[in-house]
Amino acid sequence: ERIRIAGALYEKSSDGAHLVRVKANKTLNLQKERALKKLREAREKNKRSRASQQLCTFFSRLGRCSRDKCPFIHDPERVAVCRMFLRGACNDEKCPFS
C-alpha cells in the first residue's frame, strides 16, 4: 500500500511498522505502468466495439457459429446461399442456405 505525503510517495516497510520513501525512478515506473494499463484497456475496448459491428464470418458462410459468446453479428438475412441450390441440385431438406 502506498501513500503520498507532501508530494513524496511512501510505502510500508517490510515489517509494516514504518513508512519508507519510494525512490523517484520507482515512482516513474509506477506511473508508466498505470498509463500502459489504461492504454491496453482502451485498445481492448476499441477492439470489442469494432467486433460488435462486423458480421461473423462463420455464421455468414455456414449459417451457424460454434462460439459460445461470439462478439460478431449473426444476421440470418446475410447467410450465404447454397451453391447447389443455385444450380437447382440441392436435395438436402435441412440445408440452411436454400
N, C-alpha and C positions, 0 to 999 in steps of 0.2 A: 504494500500500500504506500502511496506517495502523497506528499502534501507540499504545497507551495507557501513559503513564508517570506514576505518582503521581496518577492521576485526570485528567490532561490528555491530550488527543489530539494526536498529531503525525503529519505525513506527510512524505515525501521532498520535497526541493526540486526544482525543475525540472531542475537539473544532476545530481541524485541524490547529491550529496556531503554534504548537511546535512539535519537534521530541522527542520521548520518547524511551529510550534504552529498548530493549526487553531482558527479563531475559534469562539466559543460558538454563535452562530446557525447556523454551518455544521454543527456537531455536532448541533444540534436537527433540522436538515433531514435529516441522515443518519438519525437515529432515526425521524423521521416516515416517511421512505421505506421503512425496514425494516418498520415497523408496517403501512403501506399494502400492502406486498408480501405480508405474512403474511395480511392481510385478504382480498386478491384471491385468494390461493391457497386459503384456506378456502372462499370463495364458489364458486370453480371446482370444488373437490372436492365440495361440497354439491350443486352443480348436476348433476355427473356421477352422484352416487349416487341423486338423485331420478329422473334419466332412466333409470337401470337398473331402476327399479321400475315404470315406466309401459309400457303397450303401444305398439308402433309403429303410428301411425295409417295409414301407407301399407300395411303388411302386413295390418292388420285390415280395411281396405277393399278392397284389391286382391289380397291373397293373395301379394304379393311386395314386396320392398323393394330399391330400386336403390342404396342406400348401401353402401359397402364395409365400413365398420366402424360399424354402427348401434348406438348405446348402448341402444336400447329393446328390449323383449321381443318376440320373434316366436313367438307361441303359435298353432300350427295349429288348436287347438280353438276359438279365438276369432276365426276369419276370418268375415267377413260372408257371408251366404247369398245366392245368386244370386236376384234378384227374378223373373227369367224362370222359374227352376226352381220357385219357389213357386207360380207360375201354371200350371206344367206345360208351359211353352212353350220351355224351354231345349233347343236342338238341338246345342249345342257339346259334343262328346265330351271336349274338353280343358279344359272350364270348371273352374277351381279352386274355384269356390264351390258346386257342386252335389254 
